[in-house]
Amino acid sequence: MRETDVWDLVVIGGGTAGLVASRTAAGFGARVVLIENNLLGGDCLWTGCVPSKSLIAAADAATTARSSARLGVTSHDVIIDFAQVMTHVQDAMLEIAPVDSAESLEADSVEVMIGRARFTGPNTVDVDGRELRFRQALIATGASPAAPEFPGIDTVDILTSETFWSLRVLPPRLVVLGGGAIGCKIAQAMARLGSAVTLVHRGPRLLPKEDDKVSAIIHAALIADGVDVRINSTVTAVTSANRLSGTFTLDDGETVPFDRVLVALGRRPNSAGLDLHRVGVRQDAHGNIVVNSLLRTSNARIWAAGDVTSLPQFTHTAGVNASVAAMNAVLGLTRRLDATAVPRVTFTHPEVGTVGLQAADAVKAGYRIVTCAHEHVDRAVTQLHTDGYTQLIVDKRGRVLGGTVVGPRAGETLGEISLAVKNRLSTTAIAGTTHAYPTYNDGLWNVAVADVRYRLGSGVARVAIQALRRVQRARHTTRW
């Protein structure tokens, strides 16, 4: 790398968005350098998707090993080695890490630099004292956990989604602050592994981005697994003598003791320190980089993708958006974001998968909501997981506009619904496709069949069917 080099694309950030953008641009023959100040792989690999799913796998194994009298299985001697659980978590990260390594990137013709980047001019970026020139740049620096603000919090060594994975001893009493997706899934997993977990959420219901019915099911599931759920509760103070254990005081005067605290109160973009003011890159009031539908910032040379923007913060959206941004940047295309089918999955038990239009908006718009309770899904009945449901939002022509699945492996069923939403498929197409039996996908097939039957029994279709039936009846009557 020479000082006189001009890079077609400089990518700042080595998480999912940065990795995908770099490889996409390099695949088109662009000269690409990726700059990362910590670990390649980002949140998904080191503090998010991979470790949390590994922890949940251990929690599921612990739950499965315990007794279930209705299934005729009784076991009370489940031994949980939490240190080994966390070793499994670390091993999963390390097994996947080579895919995101510098060696892997360089094999794909991406140059890698480790260091902190900041913009110094209209086409220059400084990396720890070394200046790089670029034709285009893409910011993919991600986001970090938001810090709580209430009296005494500075006396506690809190855990976040970034630092939680350093635990090696199971906290006897764990308090989780925040009832969103991260708070709910970690609270449930840790309760299943043996912690006495209290979840404190300031809102009226858990998972506030989901429908009321979803929130109620997950609330009940957490309680069934032993989580002490406190909704409509706010922390007013905390005391701790040793920075680890202590007591929270809630706004209703109750106290909650703890041995460790996990804070899951949202995330903030990692946009500080880039000197964005030097290059005219606009940010919103929360520090998110503002982008248009092309992923371009207010500086025509600079693009952004992933959690540093205000777009949905998921690994899959970061990857898709980064690919769009990279192609636009190095090829001069004008590909735009398509937000019609952005799936999300909350990995509690049961899982929650949603995509597209949801029930609350569907009612306002006058669309049909078709639901199949999992008490009518044979696979759910055999496994005693009948508390979930599958739901589709459809228009008058039966086209799928959105859907929700609550149940085991809901994220797997969600893929078919996402495909339907993206391609404007109808319930007729789903109902006419043979689905394997017995699976949880039966719920989706049953919903599609129910909607097809509804449409055939009303309007023009009903009249046509009646006419055909009369003709057929007359034909056979004449033959007799």
Buried (B, 14 or more C-beta within 10 A) or exposed (E): EEEEEEBBBBBBBBBBBBBBBBBBBBBEEBBBBBBBBEBBBBBBBBBBBBBBBBBBBBBBBBBEEEEEEEEEEEEEEEEBEBEEBBEBBBEBBEEBBEEBEBEBBEEEBBBBBBEBBBBBEEBBBBBEEEEBBBBBBBBBBBBBBBEBEBEBBEEBEBBBBEBBBEBEEBBEBBBBBBBBBBBBBBBBBBBBBBBBBBBBBBBEBBBEEBBEBBBBBBBEBBEEBBBBBBBEBBBBBBEBEEEBBBBBBBEEEEEBEBBBBBBBBBBBBBBEEBBBEBBBBEBEEEBBBBBEEBBBBBBEBBBBBBBBBBBBBBBBBBBBBBBBBBBBBBBEEEBEBEEBBBBBBBBBBBBBBBBBBBBEEBEEEEBBBBBBBBEBBEBBEEBEBBBBBBBBBBBEEBBBBBBBBBBBBBBBBBEBBBBBBBEBBBBBBBBEEEBEEBBBBBBBBBBBBBBBEBBEEEEEEEEEEEEEEEEEEEEEEEEE
